[in-house]
């Protein structure tokens, strides 16, 4: 997938661009309907399926103190868009200059002159330009003027709810991973760099990789069955999200114990793919009781992935915690 990091400074050279516009946080099933339509139209005209997205998220710019808990890092979003068949990603830096752009200029200067859109596909709630005045009605009115056509994709309704990034975010933050997976069409994951911790996991006999997420939608506190993706490998993992009340740790942490794994992880990027929440976080009466529960949690992970044999992973040296 071709990536243009600042569409204001560099024009698209792609032919017959079929373009959609949005933040696309999470790339959920509603987004996939739009992306699938973009790729289908592009195939029919030997064109280029493309996305124009904003960085940072507009809400991060306007109200950083109330910024949304993002579901995907930039790298993960790029991966998911490429997997959906998008061939070109145009990034629009969202700053004061962008925020103050009239929607008519947004259409003429960005969508047409820079992105060179021939067809624009949008969701029902598409808004753009100063004051969010731009919408599908304006696109349809100006399409004949600038030589592009417009197609609107209706929202996806599952059950009685409209699929949206906000809804996915709510389910993730509640720890309802089954509902989040249904909305996303895949298991929820977070990525981050492994940082050095306080060494508590080692003293308990269960070393952990302490992950600093590079985006902010962290599931509810508790213990999870997960997979850890690192250096191209997939490893079963028990993941604890919380404040470790038994040992008086105050900051929220994401700690992953990779089963049967003994390699250095500090400084490496890791992706945690969540499968199921095992239990909420709780305070135990003693470290010994905590150790016994961790052992049971790890056994739950092993049974979930169908591996009843082998070591329990206690003796690995992760170089992380």
SETOR-582745 format. One line per 4 residues: for each residue z negated, y, x negated of N, C-alpha, C, O. Coordinates in steps of 0.2 Angstrom, whole numbers. Layout:
<recs>
Z/Y/X/Z/Y/X/Z/Y/X/Z/Y/X | ... $
</recs>
This chain:
<recs>
0/-6/-4/0/0/0/0/6/-4/-4/7/-9 | 5/11/-3/5/17/-7/-1/22/-4/-1/23/2 | -4/25/-9/-9/29/-7/-8/36/-10/-7/37/-16 | -8/41/-5/-7/48/-7/-14/51/-6/-16/52/0 $
-17/54/-11/-24/56/-11/-25/63/-8/-30/65/-6 | -20/67/-8/-20/73/-5/-13/75/-2/-8/77/-6 | -12/74/4/-6/75/7/-4/82/7/2/84/8 | -8/87/6/-7/94/6/-3/95/0/1/100/0 $
-4/91/-5/-1/93/-12/5/89/-13/9/90/-18 | 6/83/-10/12/79/-11/15/76/-5/11/74/0 | 21/76/-4/24/74/2/26/67/2/26/64/-4 | 27/64/8/29/57/8/36/56/6/40/60/9 $
38/51/3/45/50/1/47/44/5/52/41/3 | 43/41/10/45/35/13/50/36/19/49/42/22 | 54/32/21/59/33/26/56/31/33/51/27/33 | 58/34/38/57/33/45/49/31/46/47/26/48 $
45/36/44/38/35/45/35/35/52/37/39/56 | 32/29/53/28/28/60/21/30/58/18/26/55 | 18/35/61/12/37/59/6/37/64/8/39/70 | 0/35/62/-5/36/66/-11/40/63/-11/40/56 $
-15/44/66/-19/49/63/-27/47/66/-28/46/72 | -31/47/61/-38/46/63/-43/44/57/-40/43/52 | -49/44/59/-54/42/54/-54/35/52/-55/32/47 | -53/31/58/-52/23/57/-59/20/54/-58/16/50 $
-64/23/55/-70/20/52/-72/13/56/-73/13/62 | -72/8/51/-74/1/54/-67/-3/55/-68/-9/55 | -62/0/56/-56/-3/58/-57/-9/63/-56/-15/62 | -60/-7/69/-62/-12/74/-56/-14/78/-50/-12/77 $
-57/-18/83/-51/-21/87/-47/-16/91/-42/-17/92 | -51/-10/93/-47/-5/96/-42/-1/91/-37/0/93 | -45/0/85/-40/2/80/-34/-2/79/-29/0/78 | -36/-9/79/-31/-14/77/-25/-13/82/-19/-15/81 $
-27/-12/89/-21/-11/94/-16/-6/92/-10/-6/92 | -19/0/89/-15/6/87/-11/4/81/-5/5/80 | -14/1/76/-11/-1/70/-6/-7/71/0/-6/68 | -7/-11/76/-2/-16/77/4/-13/80/10/-15/79 $
3/-8/84/9/-4/88/13/0/82/19/0/83 | 9/3/78/13/6/72/17/1/68/23/3/67 | 14/-4/66/18/-9/62/24/-12/66/30/-13/64 | 23/-13/73/29/-16/77/34/-11/78/40/-13/77 $
33/-4/79/38/1/79/42/1/73/48/2/73 | 38/1/67/41/2/61/46/-4/59/51/-3/56 | 44/-10/61/48/-15/60/55/-14/64/60/-16/61 | 54/-12/70/60/-11/74/65/-6/71/71/-6/73 $
63/-1/67/67/4/65/68/4/57/70/9/54 | 66/-2/54/66/-2/47/62/4/44/64/7/39 | 56/5/47/53/11/44/46/9/41/45/4/39 | 42/14/40/36/14/36/30/15/40/29/20/42 $
26/10/41/20/10/45/15/14/41/13/12/35 | 12/20/43/8/24/39/2/27/43/2/27/49 | -3/28/39/-10/31/42/-11/38/39/-11/38/33 | -13/43/43/-16/49/40/-23/49/41/-25/49/47 $
-28/49/36/-35/49/38/-38/55/34/-35/58/29 | -44/57/36/-48/63/33/-53/60/29/-57/55/30 | -54/63/23/-60/62/19/-63/69/16/-59/73/13 | -69/70/17/-74/65/20/-73/65/28/-69/69/30 $
-77/61/31/-77/61/39/-78/68/41/-83/72/39 | -75/71/46/-76/78/48/-83/79/50/-85/85/49 | -87/74/53/-94/76/55/-98/76/48/-103/80/49 | -96/73/43/-100/74/37/-99/82/34/-103/84/31 $
-93/84/36/-92/91/33/-95/96/38/-99/101/35 | -95/95/45/-98/100/49/-105/100/50/-109/105/50 | -108/94/49/-115/93/50/-118/87/46/-119/82/48 | -118/89/39/-120/83/34/-127/80/36/-128/75/34 $
-131/84/39/-138/82/41/-138/77/46/-142/73/47 | -132/77/50/-132/72/56/-125/68/55/-122/66/60 | -123/67/49/-117/63/48/-118/56/50/-123/53/50 | -112/53/53/-113/46/55/-114/41/50/-112/42/44 $
-117/36/52/-118/30/48/-111/26/47/-110/22/52 | -108/28/42/-101/25/41/-101/17/41/-105/14/38 | -96/14/44/-95/7/44/-92/4/38/-93/-2/36 | -87/8/35/-83/6/29/-83/11/24/-83/17/25 $
-83/8/18/-82/13/12/-74/14/12/-70/11/15 | -72/19/7/-65/21/7/-61/14/4/-56/13/7 | -64/11/-1/-61/5/-3/-60/0/2/-54/-3/2 | -65/-2/6/-64/-7/11/-59/-5/17/-56/-9/19 $
-59/2/18/-55/4/23/-47/3/21/-43/1/25 | -46/5/14/-40/4/12/-38/-4/12/-32/-5/13 | -42/-8/10/-41/-15/10/-39/-18/17/-34/-21/18 | -43/-15/22/-42/-18/29/-35/-15/32/-32/-18/36 $
-34/-9/30/-27/-6/32/-21/-9/29/-16/-11/33 | -22/-11/23/-16/-15/20/-16/-22/23/-10/-24/24 | -21/-25/25/-21/-32/28/-18/-31/35/-15/-36/37 | -19/-25/38/-16/-24/45/-8/-22/44/-5/-22/50 $
-6/-22/38/2/-21/38/4/-14/36/9/-12/36 | -1/-9/35/0/-2/34/3/-2/27/0/-5/22 | 8/2/26/12/2/19/10/9/16/11/9/10 | 8/14/19/7/20/16/0/24/19/0/24/25 $
-4/26/15/-10/29/17/-10/36/15/-10/37/8 | -10/41/19/-10/48/17/-17/51/18/-20/51/24 | -20/54/13/-27/56/14/-27/64/14/-23/67/10 | -30/67/19/-31/74/20/-38/76/18/-43/74/22 $
-39/79/13/-46/82/11/-48/86/17/-45/91/18 | -54/84/19/-57/88/25/-62/94/22/-67/92/20 | -59/100/22/-63/105/19/-62/111/24/-59/110/29 | -65/117/22/-64/123/27/-57/125/28/-55/127/34 $
-53/124/23/-45/125/24/-42/121/29/-39/123/34 | -44/114/29/-42/110/34/-45/111/41/-41/111/46 | -51/112/41/-55/114/47/-52/120/51/-52/120/57 | -50/125/47/-47/131/50/-40/131/52/-37/135/55 $
-37/125/51/-29/124/52/-28/124/60/-31/120/63 | -24/128/62/-22/128/69/-18/121/71/-15/119/66 | -19/118/77/-16/112/78/-8/112/78/-5/107/76 | -5/118/79/2/119/79/4/118/72/9/115/70 $
0/121/67/2/121/60/0/114/57/4/111/53 | -5/111/60/-6/104/58/0/99/59/2/95/55 | 3/100/65/9/96/67/15/98/63/18/93/60 | 16/104/62/22/106/58/22/105/51/26/102/48 $
16/107/48/15/107/41/13/100/38/15/98/33 | 9/97/42/6/90/39/10/84/42/13/80/38 | 10/84/48/13/78/51/21/78/50/23/72/49 | 24/83/50/31/83/50/33/85/42/37/80/40 $
31/90/39/34/92/33/31/87/27/35/85/23 | 25/86/28/22/82/22/22/74/24/24/70/20 | 20/72/30/20/65/31/27/63/33/29/57/33 | 31/67/36/38/66/38/38/61/44/42/56/43 $
34/62/48/33/57/54/39/57/59/42/63/61 | 42/51/60/47/51/65/44/49/72/47/51/77 | 39/44/71/36/42/77/28/43/76/26/41/71 | 24/46/81/17/46/80/14/42/86/15/43/92 $
9/38/84/6/34/88/-2/36/88/-5/36/82 | -5/37/94/-11/39/94/-15/36/99/-13/33/104 | -22/36/98/-26/33/104/-27/39/109/-25/44/108 | -31/37/114/-32/41/120/-36/47/118/-36/53/121 $
-40/46/113/-45/52/111/-43/56/105/-48/59/102 | -37/56/103/-35/59/97/-36/67/98/-34/70/103 | -39/70/93/-40/77/93/-39/79/86/-41/76/81 | -36/85/85/-35/88/78/-34/95/78/-33/98/84 $
-35/98/72/-34/106/72/-40/109/74/-45/107/76 | -40/116/72/-46/120/73/-48/120/81/-44/120/85 | -55/119/81/-58/118/88/-56/112/91/-57/111/97 | -53/107/88/-51/101/91/-46/102/97/-46/98/102 $
-42/107/96/-37/109/102/-31/104/102/-28/104/107 | -29/101/97/-24/97/97/-25/90/100/-30/87/99 | -20/88/104/-21/82/107/-14/79/109/-9/81/107 | -14/73/112/-8/70/114/-3/74/118/3/74/117 $
-6/78/122/-2/83/126/2/88/122/8/89/123 | -1/90/117/2/95/113/7/91/108/13/94/107 | 6/85/106/10/81/102/17/80/106/22/81/104 | 16/78/112/22/77/117/26/83/118/32/83/118 $
23/89/119/26/95/120/30/97/114/36/100/114 | 27/96/108/31/99/102/35/93/98/39/95/93 | 35/87/101/39/82/98/46/84/98/50/83/93 | 49/86/104/56/87/104/58/93/99/64/94/96 $
53/98/98/54/104/93/55/101/86/59/104/83 | 51/97/84/51/94/77/54/88/76/55/86/70 | 57/85/81/61/78/80/57/72/80/59/68/76 | 51/71/83/47/65/83/46/63/90/45/67/95 $
44/57/91/42/54/97/35/52/97/32/52/92 | 32/52/103/25/50/103/23/44/108/26/43/113 | 19/40/105/16/35/110/9/35/110/6/35/104 | 6/34/116/-1/34/116/-4/27/118/-1/23/122 $
-9/24/114/-11/17/115/-18/18/119/-22/22/117 | -19/15/125/-25/15/129/-31/12/125/-30/8/121 | -37/14/127/-43/11/124/-43/3/126/-41/1/131 | -47/0/121/-48/-7/122/-55/-8/126/-60/-5/123 $
-55/-11/131/-61/-12/135/-63/-20/134/-60/-24/136 | -69/-21/132/-72/-28/131/-78/-28/136/-83/-24/135 | -78/-32/141/-84/-32/146/-83/-26/150/-78/-25/153 | -88/-22/149/-88/-15/153/-88/-9/148/-89/-4/150 $
-87/-11/142/-88/-6/137/-81/-4/133/-78/-9/131 | -80/2/131/-75/4/127/-76/3/120/-81/5/117 | -72/0/116/-73/-2/109/-72/5/105/-67/8/106 | -77/6/101/-77/12/97/-81/12/91/-85/7/91 $
-80/16/86/-84/16/80/-91/17/82/-96/14/79 | -93/21/87/-99/23/89/-103/17/91/-109/15/90 | -99/13/96/-102/7/99/-104/2/93/-109/-2/93 | -99/1/89/-100/-4/83/-106/-2/79/-110/-6/77 $
-106/4/78/-112/7/73/-119/5/77/-123/3/73 | -119/6/83/-125/5/87/-127/-2/86/-133/-4/85 | -122/-7/87/-124/-14/87/-126/-16/80/-131/-20/79 | -123/-13/75/-125/-15/68/-132/-12/66/-136/-16/64 $
-133/-6/68/-140/-3/67/-145/-7/71/-151/-7/69 | -144/-10/76/-148/-14/80/-149/-21/78/-154/-25/80 | -145/-23/73/-145/-30/70/-142/-35/74/-142/-41/73 | -138/-33/80/-134/-37/84/-127/-39/81/-122/-36/83 $
-127/-43/76/-121/-44/72/-116/-48/76/-110/-47/75 | -118/-52/81/-113/-56/85/-109/-51/89/-103/-52/90 | -113/-46/92/-109/-41/96/-105/-37/92/-99/-35/93 | -107/-35/86/-103/-31/81/-97/-35/79/-91/-32/78 $
-98/-41/78/-92/-46/76/-87/-46/81/-81/-46/80 | -89/-46/87/-84/-46/93/-80/-40/93/-74/-40/95 | -84/-34/92/-80/-28/92/-76/-27/87/-70/-24/87 | -78/-29/81/-74/-28/75/-68/-33/74/-63/-32/71 $
-69/-39/77/-64/-45/76/-65/-48/69/-61/-52/67 | -71/-47/66/-72/-50/59/-80/-49/58/-83/-45/62 | -83/-52/54/-90/-51/52/-91/-45/49/-87/-42/45 | -96/-41/50/-98/-35/47/-100/-36/40/-104/-41/38 $
-98/-31/35/-100/-32/28/-102/-25/26/-100/-20/29 | -106/-25/20/-107/-19/17/-106/-20/9/-107/-25/7 | -104/-15/6/-102/-15/-1/-107/-10/-5/-109/-5/-2 | -108/-12/-11/-112/-7/-15/-113/-10/-22/-110/-16/-24 $
-116/-6/-26/-117/-8/-33/-124/-11/-34/-129/-8/-31 | -125/-16/-38/-131/-19/-39/-135/-15/-44/-133/-13/-50 | -141/-13/-42/-145/-9/-47/-152/-12/-49/-154/-17/-46 | -155/-10/-54/-161/-13/-56/-166/-12/-52/-168/-6/-50 $
-170/-17/-50/-176/-16/-45/-182/-16/-49/-183/-15/-55 | -188/-18/-45/-194/-18/-48/-197/-24/-51/-202/-25/-53 | -192/-29/-50/-194/-36/-53/-199/-40/-48/-201/-45/-51 | -199/-38/-42/-204/-42/-38/-201/-48/-36/-205/-53/-35 $
-195/-49/-35/-192/-55/-33/-193/-60/-38/-194/-66/-36 | -192/-59/-44/-193/-63/-50/-200/-66/-50/-201/-72/-51 | -205/-62/-49/-212/-64/-49/-214/-68/-43/-218/-73/-43 | -210/-68/-37/-211/-72/-32/-207/-79/-33/-208/-84/-29 $
-203/-79/-38/-199/-85/-39/-192/-85/-35/-188/-90/-35 | -190/-79/-33/-184/-79/-29/-180/-72/-31/-181/-67/-28 | -177/-72/-37/-174/-66/-39/-168/-64/-34/-165/-67/-31 | -168/-57/-34/-163/-54/-29/-159/-49/-33/-161/-45/-37 $
-153/-48/-30/-149/-42/-32/-150/-37/-27/-150/-37/-21 | -152/-31/-30/-154/-25/-26/-148/-21/-25/-145/-18/-30 | -145/-20/-19/-139/-17/-18/-139/-10/-15/-143/-9/-10 | -136/-6/-18/-136/1/-16/-129/2/-12/-124/3/-15 $
-130/2/-6/-123/3/-2/-120/9/-3/-123/15/-4 | -113/9/-3/-109/15/-4/-106/17/2/-102/22/3 | -109/15/8/-108/18/14/-115/17/18/-119/13/16 | -116/19/24/-123/20/26/-125/16/32/-131/16/34 $
-120/12/35/-122/8/41/-126/2/39/-122/-3/38 | -132/2/38/-136/-4/36/-139/-7/42/-142/-4/46 | -138/-14/43/-141/-17/49/-149/-16/49/-152/-14/44 | -151/-18/55/-159/-17/56/-163/-21/51/-160/-26/49 $
-169/-19/50/-173/-23/45/-174/-30/48/-175/-32/54 | -174/-34/43/-175/-41/44/-171/-46/39/-169/-43/34 | -171/-52/40/-168/-57/35/-162/-60/38/-162/-61/44 | -157/-60/34/-150/-62/37/-147/-68/32/-148/-68/26 $
-143/-72/36/-139/-77/32/-133/-73/31/-130/-70/35 | -130/-74/25/-125/-70/23/-121/-73/17/-123/-78/14 | -115/-70/15/-111/-72/9/-111/-66/5/-110/-60/7 | -111/-67/-2/-111/-62/-6/-104/-63/-10/-103/-68/-13 $
-100/-58/-10/-93/-58/-14/-94/-54/-20/-95/-48/-20 | -93/-58/-26/-94/-54/-32/-89/-58/-37/-89/-64/-38 | -85/-54/-41/-81/-56/-46/-76/-61/-43/-74/-66/-46 | -74/-60/-37/-69/-65/-34/-72/-71/-31/-68/-76/-28 $
-79/-72/-32/-82/-78/-29/-86/-77/-23/-88/-71/-22 | -87/-82/-19/-91/-81/-13/-97/-86/-14/-97/-92/-16 | -103/-83/-12/-109/-87/-13/-114/-86/-7/-115/-80/-4 | -117/-91/-5/-121/-91/1/-127/-87/-2/-130/-87/-7 $
-130/-83/3/-136/-78/1/-140/-77/7/-139/-77/13 | -147/-76/5/-152/-74/10/-153/-67/8/-154/-65/3 | -152/-63/13/-153/-55/12/-159/-53/16/-159/-54/22 | -163/-49/13/-168/-45/16/-167/-38/16/-165/-35/11 $
-167/-35/22/-167/-28/23/-173/-25/25/-176/-27/31 | -176/-21/22/-183/-18/24/-187/-14/19/-184/-12/14 | -193/-14/20/-198/-10/15/-203/-15/12/-207/-12/9 | -202/-21/13/-206/-26/9/-214/-25/11/-217/-23/6 $
-216/-25/17/-223/-22/18/-228/-27/15/-234/-24/14 | -227/-33/14/-232/-37/11/-234/-35/4/-240/-35/2 | -229/-32/0/-230/-29/-7/-230/-22/-7/-230/-19/-13 | -231/-18/-1/-231/-11/-1/-226/-7/-5/-227/-2/-8 $
-220/-10/-3/-214/-6/-6/-212/-1/0/-211/-3/6 | -211/5/-2/-210/10/4/-202/11/5/-201/13/11 | -198/11/0/-191/13/2/-187/7/5/-188/1/3 | -183/9/9/-178/4/12/-174/1/7/-170/4/3 $
-174/-6/6/-169/-9/1/-165/-15/5/-167/-17/10 | -160/-16/1/-155/-22/3/-156/-27/-3/-153/-25/-8 | -159/-32/-2/-160/-37/-7/-156/-44/-5/-158/-47/0 | -152/-46/-10/-149/-52/-9/-150/-58/-14/-150/-57/-20 $
-153/-63/-11/-154/-69/-16/-148/-74/-15/-147/-77/-10 | -144/-74/-20/-138/-79/-21/-141/-86/-22/-144/-87/-28 | -139/-91/-18/-141/-97/-19/-137/-100/-25/-131/-99/-26 | -141/-104/-30/-138/-108/-35/-134/-103/-40/-128/-105/-41 $
-136/-97/-41/-132/-92/-45/-137/-90/-50/-142/-88/-49 | -134/-89/-57/-138/-87/-62/-134/-82/-67/-136/-83/-73 | -130/-78/-64/-126/-73/-68/-129/-66/-68/-132/-65/-63 | -128/-62/-73/-130/-55/-73/-126/-51/-67/-120/-52/-67 $
-130/-47/-63/-126/-44/-58/-127/-36/-58/-124/-33/-55 | -132/-34/-62/-133/-27/-62/-127/-23/-65/-124/-25/-69 | -125/-18/-61/-119/-14/-62/-113/-16/-59/-108/-13/-59 | -113/-22/-56/-107/-25/-53/-107/-23/-45/-112/-22/-42 $
-101/-22/-43/-100/-21/-36/-100/-28/-32/-98/-33/-34 | -104/-28/-26/-105/-34/-22/-103/-32/-15/-105/-27/-13 | -101/-37/-12/-100/-36/-4/-104/-41/-1/-103/-47/-2 | -108/-39/4/-112/-44/8/-109/-44/15/-108/-39/18 $
-107/-50/16/-104/-52/23/-110/-55/27/-112/-61/26 | -112/-52/33/-117/-54/37/-115/-59/42/-110/-58/45 | -118/-65/42/-117/-70/47/-122/-70/53/-120/-71/59 | -128/-70/51/-133/-71/57/-140/-68/55/-142/-69/49 $
-143/-65/59/-150/-63/58/-155/-68/59/-155/-71/65 | -159/-70/55/-164/-75/55/-170/-73/59/-173/-77/63 | -173/-67/56/-179/-65/59/-180/-58/57/-177/-55/53 | -185/-54/61/-186/-48/59/-191/-48/53/-194/-53/51 $
-191/-42/49/-196/-41/44/-203/-41/46/-204/-38/52 | -207/-44/43/-214/-44/45/-219/-44/39/-217/-45/33 | -225/-42/40/-230/-42/34/-234/-48/35/-237/-50/40 | -234/-52/29/-238/-58/28/-245/-57/25/-246/-51/22 $
-250/-61/27/-257/-61/25/-257/-61/17/-262/-59/14 | -253/-65/14/-253/-66/6/-247/-67/3/-242/-68/7 | -246/-66/-3/-240/-67/-7/-238/-74/-6/-232/-76/-6 | -243/-79/-6/-241/-86/-5/-238/-87/1/-233/-91/2 $
-240/-84/7/-237/-85/13/-230/-82/13/-226/-85/16 | -229/-77/10/-223/-74/9/-218/-78/6/-212/-79/8 | -220/-81/0/-216/-86/-4/-214/-92/1/-208/-94/0 | -219/-95/4/-217/-100/9/-212/-98/14/-207/-102/15 $
-212/-92/17/-207/-90/22/-201/-89/18/-195/-91/21 | -200/-86/12/-194/-85/9/-191/-92/8/-185/-93/9 | -195/-97/6/-192/-104/5/-189/-106/11/-183/-110/11 | -192/-105/17/-189/-108/23/-183/-104/25/-178/-107/27 $
-183/-97/23/-177/-93/25/-171/-96/21/-165/-96/23 | -172/-97/14/-167/-100/10/-164/-107/12/-158/-108/12 | -169/-111/15/-167/-117/17/-162/-116/24/-158/-120/25 | -164/-111/28/-160/-110/34/-153/-108/31/-148/-110/35 $
-152/-104/26/-146/-102/24/-142/-108/21/-136/-109/23 | -145/-113/18/-142/-119/15/-140/-123/21/-134/-126/21 | -144/-124/26/-142/-128/32/-136/-125/35/-132/-128/38 | -136/-118/36/-131/-115/40/-124/-116/36/-119/-117/40 $
-124/-116/30/-118/-117/26/-116/-124/25/-111/-126/22 | -121/-129/28/-119/-136/27/-121/-139/20/-118/-144/19 | -125/-136/16/-127/-138/10/-134/-141/9/-138/-137/8 | -135/-147/11/-142/-149/11/-144/-152/4/-150/-153/2 $
-139/-152/-1/-141/-155/-8/-141/-149/-13/-139/-144/-11 | -143/-151/-19/-143/-146/-24/-149/-142/-25/-154/-143/-21 | -150/-138/-30/-155/-134/-32/-157/-129/-26/-152/-127/-22 | -163/-126/-26/-164/-121/-21/-163/-114/-24/-164/-109/-20 $
-161/-114/-30/-159/-107/-33/-165/-103/-36/-164/-97/-38 | -171/-106/-36/-177/-102/-38/-176/-100/-45/-179/-95/-47 | -173/-104/-49/-173/-103/-56/-168/-99/-59/-167/-98/-65 | -164/-96/-55/-158/-92/-57/-161/-85/-60/-166/-83/-58 $
-157/-83/-65/-159/-76/-68/-154/-71/-67/-148/-71/-70 | -155/-67/-61/-150/-63/-59/-149/-56/-63/-145/-52/-62 | -154/-55/-67/-154/-48/-71/-155/-42/-66/-153/-37/-68 | -157/-43/-60/-157/-38/-55/-164/-35/-53/-165/-29/-52 $
-168/-40/-51/-174/-38/-48/-180/-41/-52/-186/-40/-50 $
</recs>
